[in-house]
Amino acid sequence: MRIEDEIKQKTFKDPYNKLVVNLLYTHSYIVSNQSALFKPLGLSPEQYNVLRILRGQHGKPITVSSIQERMLNKMSNASRLVEKLKQKDLVVREECPSDRRQVDIMITAKGLKVLEELETAVYAFNRDIVKLTETETNQLNALLDKLRG
């Protein structure tokens, strides 16, 4: 559906304004639908992002600040997200042996199991929500990379 119809706006000032509004609207659309996917497991999209970052460490610890740098949403509070995941036994926090001021974070076996449970659903969700061919998807990915410079 056209962005004009979705937000009930007839015209935009220029195509650049339309693009920014379209990107923001599309982001919200995807996150809202993603939230429904994660909710049954008590996760937010941001918590899912943290778990994926930790899984990508392959058993090596990582600091909260490093998690924050890698997050998709840079405005997320990584410390708060890690604490919520810790309360669910999905991650562990340990003092770094070489620097007691630093806290190392690792994903637990339970956290890995949650990601494994979600993997098929996320794969299907991504294919379902992106109503583009593989060629169009590759083109859009290239354009979005170019947009960010």
C-alpha positions in Angstrom: 0.0 0.0 0.0 1.2 3.5 -0.8 2.5 5.6 2.1 0.1 8.4 1.1 -2.8 6.0 1.7 -1.4 4.6 4.9 -0.9 8.0 6.6 -3.8 9.7 4.7 -1.6 12.4 3.2 -2.2 13.5 -0.4 1.3 14.9 -1.3 4.7 15.4 0.1 6.9 18.4 -0.1 9.4 16.5 -2.2 10.5 12.9 -2.8 13.2 13.1 -0.1 10.6 14.0 2.5 8.5 11.2 1.3 11.4 8.8 1.5 12.2 9.7 5.1 8.6 9.4 6.2 8.3 6.1 4.3 11.4 4.7 6.0 10.2 5.8 9.5 6.7 4.3 8.8 8.2 1.1 7.5 10.5 0.7 10.5 7.5 1.1 12.8 5.5 -1.4 10.8 8.3 -4.0 10.9 9.0 -3.5 14.6 5.3 -3.7 15.6 4.9 -7.0 13.7 8.2 -8.3 15.1 7.1 -7.5 18.7 4.2 -9.8 18.2 6.5 -12.6 17.1 8.8 -12.2 20.2 6.1 -11.5 22.8 5.1 -15.2 23.5 8.7 -15.7 24.7 8.7 -12.6 26.8 11.2 -10.8 24.5 11.4 -7.4 22.9 13.0 -6.9 19.5 15.9 -5.1 21.3 16.4 -8.1 23.7 16.4 -10.4 20.7 19.1 -8.2 19.1 21.2 -8.5 22.3 20.9 -12.3 22.3 21.9 -12.5 18.6 24.9 -10.3 19.3 25.9 -12.6 22.2 25.4 -15.7 20.1 27.7 -14.2 17.5 30.5 -14.1 20.1 30.7 -17.9 20.0 31.2 -18.3 23.7 33.5 -15.3 24.2 32.5 -12.7 26.7 31.6 -9.1 25.6 31.2 -5.9 27.5 27.9 -3.9 27.7 29.5 -1.0 25.8 30.5 -3.4 23.0 26.9 -4.7 22.9 25.6 -1.1 22.7 27.9 -0.3 19.8 26.6 -3.3 17.8 22.9 -2.8 18.5 20.5 -1.9 15.7 18.8 0.7 17.8 21.6 2.9 19.2 19.1 4.6 21.6 18.5 1.3 23.5 19.7 1.0 27.0 22.0 -2.0 26.7 22.6 -2.3 30.5 18.8 -2.4 31.2 18.3 -5.0 28.4 21.1 -7.2 29.7 19.6 -7.0 33.2 16.2 -8.1 32.0 17.8 -11.0 30.0 19.8 -11.9 33.2 16.6 -12.1 35.2 15.2 -14.6 32.6 18.5 -16.7 32.9 19.2 -16.0 29.2 22.6 -14.3 29.9 25.2 -14.2 32.7 27.1 -11.2 33.9 30.6 -11.7 35.4 33.3 -9.4 36.6 36.2 -9.3 34.2 39.2 -11.0 35.9 41.7 -8.5 34.5 39.6 -5.3 35.2 37.1 -5.5 38.0 35.3 -2.3 36.7 34.4 -4.2 33.5 31.5 -6.6 33.4 31.6 -9.4 30.9 28.3 -10.7 29.4 27.7 -14.2 27.9 24.7 -16.0 26.5 23.5 -19.0 28.5 22.4 -22.4 27.1 18.8 -21.3 27.8 19.4 -18.1 25.7 20.8 -20.2 22.8 17.7 -22.5 23.0 15.4 -19.5 22.8 17.2 -18.2 19.7 17.0 -21.7 18.2 13.2 -21.9 18.9 12.8 -18.5 17.2 15.0 -19.2 14.2 12.4 -20.8 11.9 9.7 -18.3 12.9 12.0 -15.3 12.2 13.1 -16.7 8.9 9.4 -17.1 7.8 8.5 -13.7 9.2 11.3 -12.0 7.2 10.2 -13.7 4.0 6.6 -12.9 4.7 6.9 -9.2 5.6 9.3 -8.3 2.8 7.0 -8.4 -0.2 9.9 -8.2 -2.7 11.6 -10.7 -5.0 15.2 -11.7 -4.1 16.5 -9.4 -6.8 14.4 -6.4 -5.5 15.6 -7.3 -2.0 19.2 -7.2 -3.0 18.6 -3.9 -4.8 16.9 -2.3 -1.8 19.7 -3.5 0.5 22.3 -1.9 -1.9 20.2 1.4 -2.0 19.9 1.5 1.8 23.6 0.9 2.2 24.2 3.8 -0.2 21.7 6.0 1.6 23.7 5.7 4.9 26.8 6.7 3.0 
